[in-house]
């Protein structure tokens, strides 16, 4: 029996979906443990690009069971569209997909609350994706939320109506000119609820622990990235859930002593979507080239990602918080062609040099200290073995391993599942 975790170590968008897809054949169960439909996991194979929002990234493998855990928040409307998008591939999704009764539901009014709250902040906005995720987690911790298991109860509509009316009163409080037709949104929502009810609901913590007793192997899939964790991220510019390793335990009901390996995924550079501090961000042609070559646009939102050099201070922090045992470096191919590369190894912070991640990384009080490397010119996308990689890239990888004291086991050289190099 094995429970392994797969996590993003930066501000999300590291390429978790691809790696879950690559690893799935080794596991019996793929379980998503937190986050909502603002997280797009992109998988590419057989010339087709797939974007998943709520469904675990193991769904394309015939023998893997996929579970949406209790820590996830589900928008039934988005979920229905996701199911419909998979229908053309003639997959038996419903037999392979199980949903925790304890997962919370995103209501139409949650999305409206999200929009009203963000609009009221003006220039201080957080950069919400406006998917209703923050308000849903607020209701969860405030003990007001509706869960998947509630749709099986006879009083579900009454519970919905009471919460929706409370939300509408809160929307008025924000005093913003928000135009909406709740009747239309609710019609779409309840049709999607009917679709949701055709799936199998489970008591996921019981299901997973029984599977472990039976000797099954489980890969826990996280969404977003560690620097967006509600506790350990760059607060308040974070998501509303625990994206770190601890979130897998609370998001699935698996005890910490069950976890074996923690796989941490990071890009060979750094990106961030939305607002918030970003010490190594580039505002020049180099940053623009990274974004263009790396196609750095959100798979769900389409938002442009901010780009910058790899930040080892932040990476070491994420490795420490998560107890990472193996590293997977993504998008090494994007850095091909740059004459000089840089890695941030320390911060100049309030007049002193520090190598740890401080309480605040506001750009006004902090600046990065860089180590420079010679770039490589070779096209990596057709390479299939570590021996083929240019010496400059190997030196780049070796430097990272030495600094963070964790081995890099996979180097990704393209978006397709076949463009994945195992490092000896």
C-alpha positions in Angstrom: 0.0 0.0 0.0 1.3 3.4 -1.0 0.1 7.0 -0.8 2.2 9.5 -2.7 1.5 13.2 -3.2 2.1 15.4 -6.2 2.2 19.1 -5.6 3.1 22.4 -7.3 6.0 24.3 -5.6 5.5 27.7 -7.1 2.4 29.9 -7.8 0.6 27.2 -9.7 0.7 26.3 -13.4 3.7 24.1 -13.0 2.5 21.3 -15.2 0.9 18.9 -12.6 -1.7 17.5 -15.0 1.0 16.2 -17.4 3.0 14.5 -14.6 -0.1 12.9 -13.1 -1.0 11.6 -16.5 2.6 10.2 -16.9 2.6 8.6 -13.4 -1.0 7.2 -13.4 -0.2 3.8 -14.7 1.7 3.1 -11.5 -1.4 3.8 -9.3 -4.8 2.3 -8.7 -6.4 5.5 -7.5 -5.9 9.2 -8.4 -7.4 11.5 -5.8 -7.8 15.3 -6.1 -7.7 16.8 -2.6 -8.4 20.6 -2.8 -9.2 23.5 -5.0 -11.9 24.3 -7.4 -12.5 24.9 -11.1 -10.2 27.8 -11.3 -7.4 25.2 -11.6 -6.8 24.0 -15.1 -4.7 20.9 -15.5 -3.5 20.6 -19.0 -2.7 17.2 -20.6 -1.5 16.7 -24.1 -1.1 13.4 -26.0 -2.0 11.9 -29.4 -2.0 15.5 -30.8 -4.9 16.6 -28.6 -4.8 19.1 -25.8 -7.1 18.4 -22.8 -7.9 20.8 -20.0 -9.4 19.4 -16.8 -10.8 21.6 -14.0 -12.3 19.4 -11.4 -11.8 15.8 -12.6 -8.5 14.2 -11.6 -5.9 13.9 -14.3 -5.9 10.1 -14.3 -9.2 10.0 -16.0 -7.7 9.1 -19.4 -6.2 5.9 -18.1 -8.5 2.9 -18.4 -7.6 1.2 -15.2 -7.3 4.1 -12.7 -10.1 5.0 -10.4 -10.5 8.8 -10.0 -11.8 10.4 -6.8 -12.8 14.0 -6.1 -12.1 14.4 -2.4 -13.8 16.3 0.4 -11.4 19.2 0.2 -12.5 20.1 -3.3 -15.2 22.6 -4.1 -17.4 21.7 -7.1 -19.3 24.0 -9.4 -22.0 21.7 -10.9 -22.3 23.9 -14.0 -18.6 23.8 -14.8 -18.5 20.1 -13.9 -21.3 19.3 -16.3 -19.4 21.1 -19.2 -16.3 19.2 -18.3 -18.2 15.8 -18.5 -19.7 16.9 -21.8 -16.2 17.7 -23.1 -15.0 14.2 -22.5 -18.0 12.5 -24.1 -16.5 12.8 -27.6 -13.6 10.6 -26.6 -16.1 7.8 -25.8 -14.8 7.3 -22.3 -16.8 5.6 -19.6 -16.2 8.5 -17.2 -19.0 7.7 -14.8 -17.7 4.2 -13.9 -14.2 5.6 -13.1 -15.2 8.8 -11.3 -16.3 8.9 -7.6 -17.2 12.0 -5.7 -16.9 12.6 -1.9 -20.2 13.5 -0.2 -18.3 16.0 1.9 -17.1 18.1 -1.0 -18.7 21.5 -1.0 -20.8 23.0 -3.8 -20.2 26.3 -5.5 -23.6 28.1 -5.9 -24.4 30.8 -8.5 -24.5 33.3 -5.7 -21.0 32.3 -4.6 -19.8 33.5 -8.0 -21.8 36.7 -7.7 -20.3 37.3 -4.2 -16.8 36.8 -5.6 -17.4 39.4 -8.3 -18.9 41.9 -5.9 -16.1 41.5 -3.4 -13.4 41.9 -6.0 -15.1 44.9 -7.6 -15.3 46.6 -4.3 -11.5 46.3 -3.7 -10.6 48.6 -6.7 -6.8 48.7 -7.1 -6.3 46.5 -4.1 -8.0 43.5 -5.8 -6.5 40.1 -5.1 -6.8 38.8 -8.7 -9.6 36.3 -8.1 -10.6 34.2 -11.0 -14.2 35.0 -10.0 -15.2 31.3 -10.0 -16.8 31.6 -6.5 -14.2 29.6 -4.8 -13.2 32.0 -2.0 -16.8 32.6 -0.9 -17.5 28.8 -1.0 -14.6 28.1 1.3 -15.7 31.0 3.5 -19.1 29.3 3.9 -17.3 26.0 4.6 -15.3 27.4 7.5 -18.3 29.5 8.6 -20.4 26.3 8.7 -23.0 27.5 6.3 -22.0 25.6 3.1 -23.9 23.0 1.1 -22.2 19.7 0.3 -22.6 17.1 -2.4 -24.3 14.8 0.1 -27.0 17.5 0.6 -28.4 16.9 -2.9 -29.5 13.4 -1.8 -31.6 15.0 1.0 -35.3 15.9 0.6 -34.7 19.5 2.0 -31.9 20.4 -0.4 -33.9 23.1 -2.2 -34.9 24.7 1.1 -31.3 24.7 2.2 -30.2 26.2 -1.1 -32.8 28.9 -1.0 -31.8 30.0 2.6 -28.2 30.3 1.7 -28.8 32.0 -1.7 -31.0 34.7 0.0 -28.3 35.3 2.6 -25.8 35.8 -0.2 -28.0 38.2 -2.0 -28.2 40.4 1.1 -24.4 40.3 1.3 -24.1 41.3 -2.3 -26.1 44.5 -1.6 -23.6 45.3 1.2 -20.8 45.7 -1.3 -22.6 48.5 -3.0 -21.3 47.8 -6.5 -23.3 47.9 -9.7 -23.4 44.2 -10.3 -25.8 43.2 -13.1 -27.1 39.6 -13.0 -30.1 37.4 -13.7 -30.2 34.9 -10.8 -33.2 33.1 -12.2 -31.3 32.1 -15.3 -28.2 31.1 -13.3 -30.3 28.9 -11.0 -32.0 27.2 -13.9 -28.6 26.2 -15.3 -27.4 25.2 -11.8 -30.3 22.8 -11.0 -30.0 21.2 -14.4 -26.3 20.6 -13.6 -27.3 19.2 -10.2 -29.4 16.6 -11.9 -26.3 15.6 -14.0 -24.2 15.5 -10.8 -26.6 13.1 -9.3 -25.9 10.6 -12.0 -22.4 10.2 -10.7 -21.5 7.9 -7.8 -21.2 9.6 -4.4 -19.0 8.0 -1.7 -17.8 8.5 1.8 -14.3 9.1 0.5 -12.3 8.8 3.7 -13.8 5.3 4.3 -13.3 4.3 0.6 -9.6 5.4 0.5 -8.7 3.8 3.8 -10.4 0.6 2.8 -8.4 0.7 -0.4 -5.2 1.0 1.5 -6.0 -2.0 3.6 -6.6 -3.9 0.4 -3.1 -3.0 -0.8 -4.1 -0.4 -3.3 -1.8 2.5 -4.4 -3.0 6.1 -4.3 -1.6 9.3 -5.9 -3.0 12.5 -4.4 -3.2 15.3 -6.9 -3.1 18.9 -5.7 -4.2 22.1 -7.5 -2.6 25.5 -7.7 0.9 25.8 -6.0 2.5 25.9 -2.6 3.1 29.7 -2.7 -0.7 30.1 -3.0 -1.4 28.1 0.2 -3.9 29.9 2.5 -1.4 29.6 5.4 2.1 29.5 3.9 1.6 31.4 0.6 2.0 35.1 -0.1 -1.0 36.1 1.8 -3.5 37.7 1.0 -2.6 37.0 -2.6 -3.4 33.3 -2.2 -6.1 30.8 -2.9 -8.6 29.7 -0.2 -7.4 26.2 0.5 -4.3 24.3 1.7 -2.3 23.5 -1.4 0.6 22.0 0.6 1.1 18.4 1.6 -0.9 18.8 4.8 -3.9 19.6 2.6 -3.9 16.1 1.2 -4.5 14.7 4.6 -7.4 17.0 5.5 -8.7 17.0 1.9 -9.0 13.2 1.7 -9.0 11.8 5.2 -5.7 10.1 4.9 -3.4 10.0 8.0 0.0 11.7 7.7 1.8 8.4 8.5 0.3 6.8 5.4 2.2 9.2 3.0 5.4 7.8 1.5 6.7 10.1 -1.2 6.0 13.8 -2.0 6.7 14.7 -5.6 7.3 18.4 -6.1 6.9 20.0 -9.5 8.5 23.3 -10.5 9.2 25.2 -13.7 12.8 25.9 -14.9 11.8 29.5 -14.4 8.9 31.1 -12.4 5.5 32.4 -13.3 2.6 34.0 -11.5 -1.0 34.8 -12.4 -2.9 37.7 -11.0 -1.8 40.1 -8.3 0.8 39.7 -5.6 4.6 40.0 -5.0 7.0 38.3 -7.4 10.7 39.1 -6.6 12.2 37.7 -9.8 9.6 39.0 -12.2 11.0 40.3 -15.5 9.5 43.3 -17.2 11.9 43.3 -20.2 12.1 41.5 -23.5 13.5 38.4 -21.8 10.3 38.1 -19.7 8.1 38.6 -22.8 10.1 35.9 -24.6 9.5 33.4 -21.8 5.8 34.1 -21.9 5.7 33.8 -25.7 7.8 30.6 -26.0 6.2 29.0 -22.9 2.7 29.9 -24.0 2.1 31.3 -20.6 -1.6 31.9 -20.5 -4.0 30.3 -18.1 -5.6 27.0 -19.3 -8.9 27.9 -17.8 -8.9 31.7 -17.5 -6.7 32.6 -20.5 -5.0 35.2 -18.3 -1.4 36.1 -19.2 1.2 34.8 -16.7 3.9 37.0 -15.3 7.4 35.5 -15.9 10.7 35.7 -14.2 13.9 33.8 -13.2 13.8 30.7 -11.0 13.6 31.7 -7.3 15.5 29.1 -5.2 14.7 30.9 -2.0 11.0 30.3 -2.6 11.6 26.8 -4.0 13.6 25.7 -0.9 10.8 27.1 1.3 8.1 25.1 -0.6 10.3 21.9 -0.4 10.7 22.4 3.3 7.0 22.9 4.1 6.0 19.9 2.0 8.7 17.5 2.8 9.5 16.9 -0.9 11.4 13.7 -1.7 11.7 14.1 -5.5 11.6 17.0 -7.9 10.3 17.2 -11.4 11.5 20.2 -13.5 9.1 21.4 -16.2 9.5 23.5 -19.3 13.3 23.2 -19.6 12.8 23.6 -23.3 11.4 27.1 -22.9 14.8 28.4 -21.7 16.6 27.2 -24.9 18.1 30.1 -26.8 18.8 32.5 -24.0 22.5 33.6 -23.9 22.5 34.0 -20.1 20.2 32.5 -17.4 19.9 33.6 -13.8 18.8 31.8 -10.6 17.9 33.8 -7.5 19.8 32.2 -4.5 19.2 34.9 -1.8 17.3 38.1 -1.0 18.5 41.5 -0.1 16.0 42.2 2.7 15.8 45.3 4.9 19.5 45.9 4.5 20.7 42.3 5.0 21.2 39.3 2.9 18.9 36.4 3.8 18.4 32.9 2.3 15.0 32.1 3.9 11.5 33.0 2.8 10.4 35.9 5.0 7.0 37.0 6.3 6.7 39.6 3.5 8.3 39.5 0.0 7.0 42.9 -1.0 9.1 44.2 -3.8 9.7 47.5 -2.0 11.6 45.9 0.9 13.2 43.0 -1.0 15.4 42.4 -4.1 16.8 39.2 -5.5 20.5 38.2 -5.6 21.3 36.2 -8.7 23.8 33.6 -9.8 24.3 33.6 -13.6 24.6 30.6 -15.9 25.5 30.2 -19.6 22.5 29.3 -21.6 22.0 26.5 -24.1 21.0 26.9 -27.7 19.9 23.3 -28.5 16.2 22.4 -29.2 15.3 20.0 -26.4 11.9 19.0 -27.7 13.0 16.0 -29.6 15.4 14.6 -27.1 14.5 11.4 -25.3 17.3 10.7 -22.9 19.2 12.6 -20.2 22.5 11.9 -22.0 21.3 14.0 -25.0 20.7 17.1 -23.0 23.3 19.9 -23.4 26.0 20.3 -20.8 24.8 23.8 -19.8 21.4 22.4 -18.9 22.9 19.6 -16.9 25.0 22.2 -15.0 21.8 24.2 -14.3 20.1 21.1 -13.0 23.0 20.0 -10.9 23.2 23.5 -9.3 19.5 23.4 -8.3 19.9 19.9 -6.8 23.0 20.9 -4.8 21.2 24.0 -3.4 17.9 22.4 -2.5 19.3 19.0 -1.5 16.6 17.0 -3.3 17.1 15.1 -6.5 15.5 16.1 -9.8 14.1 12.8 -11.3 12.2 14.1 -14.3 13.0 16.8 -16.8 10.1 17.8 -19.1 11.1 19.1 -22.6 7.6 19.7 -24.1 3.9 19.5 -23.4 3.3 16.0 -24.7 3.4 13.0 -22.3 6.2 11.5 -24.4 8.4 14.6 -24.0 9.4 13.5 -20.5 13.0 12.5 -19.7 13.9 10.4 -16.7 17.1 11.5 -15.0 19.3 8.6 -13.9 
